[in-house]
Amino acid sequence: MQPPASRPLEPQPVALAISGGGGRSFYQVGALQALEDAGFTFNALAGTSSGAILAALLAAGHSGREIQRLLREANVPGWYDLTLGQGLVRPSGQQEWLESVLPPTFAELAYPLIVPTTDIQTGEEVCFESGPLVPAIMASSAFTGAVYPPNCEGRWLSDGGLVNEVPADLARRVSDLPVIALDATAPLLELDFPSPDEQSGGLRGLISPTSPSLPEILLQAFTVTQGHLTQRRLYEAAPEWLVDFDPLRELHLQNLDQLDRGVEIGYGFMQDFMDAGYLVKEE
């Protein structure tokens, strides 16, 4: 199932939906700059996970270039405390930085913003568009399996990407403007399996250097499931323009120190997209 073909792309006020993607979100910063240079304005925002951070900064009135500067000064790789505790990492540095660059509440933003999270107990999508801002962003970006779900308004919330990775439908909820959706979600891994007669069973099979690791297989399964859900939700939301960064595979979730390179690549990718005038996703 594929989203409908996009219509011709012309500079205008738009609602913007920004996916998660970890380090791949740096592509999106470059895309934002290219869109702004072309004359687009972002008058309503929806963002998931790392995309929620970008969307909140835009909603607060920052430009794409200001966001790049803020992220460069923020030392993103240093956001996470690797001291063992609840969760593999504690994003204390991320929270402190967000509190320093964002207003306390949604009401103080310059533009409407909506942020999805996932209730990890019920599986429900829980969206925020009012009230305290930073707790909502922290919940949406609490990467499942690495960050312990924060408690927000009495609910244990986790990564919004579990239920709504590219929130184009939410951008429509807060605005009647045409929607541009930026999809920088992680691509499938290139798993290199051995031939069947070389496979080992038991614990030796789990640690074999010639086979994908169990965490890699689990991550692949998550990416497959998330991809099918994202396709269905995008089909239903039918954004006017869908910018899919899947061809760009240079950055991965762990490479949070590649900001400037990612921005440069994303800027060129978005320029090519605009030069083409519209996007038709191939089967």
Residue pairs with C-beta under 8 A, 6 or more apart in sequence:
1 231
1 232
1 235
2 231
2 235
2 281
2 283
3 231
3 234
3 235
3 237
3 238
3 239
3 242
3 281
4 235
4 238
5 278
5 279
5 280
5 281
6 239
6 240
6 241
6 242
6 278
6 279
6 280
7 240
7 241
7 278
8 277
8 278
9 241
9 273
9 274
9 277
9 278
9 279
11 38
11 39
11 40
12 39
12 40
12 41
12 178
13 40
13 41
13 42
13 43
13 177
14 40
14 41
14 42
14 43
14 177
14 178
14 179
14 180
14 240
15 42
15 43
15 44
15 45
15 46
15 171
15 172
15 174
15 175
15 177
15 178
15 179
15 180
16 42
16 44
16 45
16 46
16 55
16 58
16 171
16 179
16 180
16 181
16 182
17 46
17 47
17 51
17 166
17 167
17 168
17 170
17 171
17 179
17 180
17 181
17 182
17 239
18 25
18 28
18 45
18 46
18 47
18 48
18 51
18 52
18 54
18 55
18 167
18 182
19 25
19 28
19 48
19 49
19 51
19 161
19 165
19 166
19 167
19 181
19 182
19 183
19 184
19 185
20 48
20 49
20 50
20 51
20 52
20 141
20 159
20 160
20 161
20 165
20 184
20 185
21 27
21 28
21 49
21 50
21 51
21 184
21 185
21 186
21 245
21 253
22 50
22 143
22 186
22 252
22 253
22 254
22 256
23 251
23 252
23 253
23 254
23 255
23 256
23 258
23 262
24 184
24 185
24 186
24 245
24 248
24 251
24 252
24 253
24 262
25 50
25 51
25 53
25 54
25 184
25 262
26 71
26 251
26 258
26 259
26 261
26 262
26 263
26 266
27 184
27 245
27 248
27 251
27 262
27 263
27 265
27 266
27 269
28 51
28 54
28 182
28 184
28 245
28 266
29 54
29 64
29 67
29 68
29 71
29 259
29 262
29 263
29 266
30 64
30 262
30 263
30 264
30 265
30 266
30 267
30 268
30 269
30 270
31 182
31 243
31 245
31 266
31 267
31 269
31 270
32 42
32 54
32 58
32 63
32 64
32 67
33 63
33 64
33 65
33 68
33 263
33 267
34 266
34 267
34 268
34 270
34 271
34 274
35 42
35 64
35 180
35 270
35 274
36 63
36 64
36 65
38 274
40 180
42 58
42 111
43 111
43 112
43 175
43 177
44 111
44 112
44 113
44 171
44 174
44 175
44 177
45 55
45 56
45 58
45 59
45 111
45 112
45 113
45 114
45 171
45 174
46 55
46 113
46 114
46 115
46 116
46 167
46 168
46 170
46 171
46 173
46 174
47 53
47 54
47 55
47 56
47 113
47 115
47 140
47 167
48 115
48 116
48 140
48 159
48 160
48 161
48 164
48 165
48 166
48 167
49 140
49 141
49 143
49 159
49 160
49 161
49 165
50 141
51 167
51 182
51 184
52 115
52 136
52 137
52 140
52 141
52 160
53 98
53 137
53 141
54 67
55 113
55 115
56 98
56 102
56 109
56 113
56 115
56 133
56 137
57 66
57 67
57 70
57 101
57 102
58 64
58 67
58 111
59 109
59 110
59 111
59 112
59 113
60 101
60 102
60 103
60 109
60 110
61 109
61 110
61 111
62 70
62 101
68 259
68 260
68 263
70 101
71 259
72 259
72 260
74 97
74 101
75 93
76 256
76 257
76 259
77 256
77 257
78 93
79 91
79 92
79 93
79 94
79 97
79 256
80 89
80 90
80 91
80 93
80 94
81 89
81 90
81 91
81 92
81 93
82 88
82 89
83 90
85 148
86 148
87 146
87 147
87 148
88 145
88 146
88 147
89 146
89 147
90 147
90 148
91 138
91 141
91 142
91 147
94 138
94 141
95 134
95 138
98 134
98 137
98 138
99 134
102 133
102 134
102 137
103 109
103 133
104 132
104 133
104 134
105 130
105 131
105 132
105 133
106 113
106 128
106 129
106 130
106 131
106 133
106 136
107 130
108 133
109 133
112 129
112 174
112 175
113 129
113 174
114 127
114 128
114 129
114 167
114 170
114 171
114 173
114 174
115 127
115 128
115 129
115 136
115 137
115 140
115 160
116 125
116 126
116 127
116 140
116 160
116 163
116 164
116 167
116 170
117 125
117 126
117 127
117 128
117 136
117 139
117 140
117 142
117 152
117 157
117 158
117 159
117 160
118 124
118 125
118 126
118 144
118 157
118 158
118 159
118 160
118 162
118 163
119 125
119 126
119 155
119 156
119 157
119 158
120 144
120 149
120 156
120 157
120 158
121 155
121 156
123 163
124 163
125 160
125 163
125 164
126 155
126 157
127 170
128 136
128 139
128 140
129 174
131 153
135 150
135 152
136 152
138 150
139 149
139 150
139 152
139 157
139 158
139 160
140 157
140 159
140 160
141 147
141 159
141 160
142 148
142 149
142 150
142 157
142 158
142 159
143 159
144 158
144 159
144 162
147 158
149 156
149 157
149 158
150 156
150 157
151 157
160 167
161 185
161 226
162 226
163 229
164 170
164 233
165 183
165 185
165 226
165 229
165 230
166 181
166 182
166 183
166 185
166 230
166 233
166 234
168 179
168 181
168 233
168 234
168 237
168 238
168 239
168 242
169 233
169 236
169 237
171 179
171 181
171 237
171 239
172 179
172 237
178 240
178 241
179 237
179 239
179 240
179 241
180 239
180 240
180 241
180 243
181 234
181 237
181 239
181 241
181 242
181 243
182 243
182 245
183 230
183 234
183 242
183 243
183 244
183 245
183 246
184 245
185 223
185 226
185 227
185 230
186 223
186 252
186 253
187 223
187 246
187 249
188 220
188 223
188 224
188 227
189 212
189 216
189 219
189 220
189 223
191 212
191 216
191 217
191 220
192 212
193 211
193 212
194 208
194 210
194 211
198 210
199 205
199 211
200 208
200 211
205 211
206 213
206 214
207 213
212 220
234 242
241 278
241 279
242 279
242 281
243 269
243 270
243 273
243 279
244 279
244 281
245 266
245 269
247 269
248 265
248 266
248 269
250 261
250 262
250 265
251 258
251 261
251 262
251 265
273 279
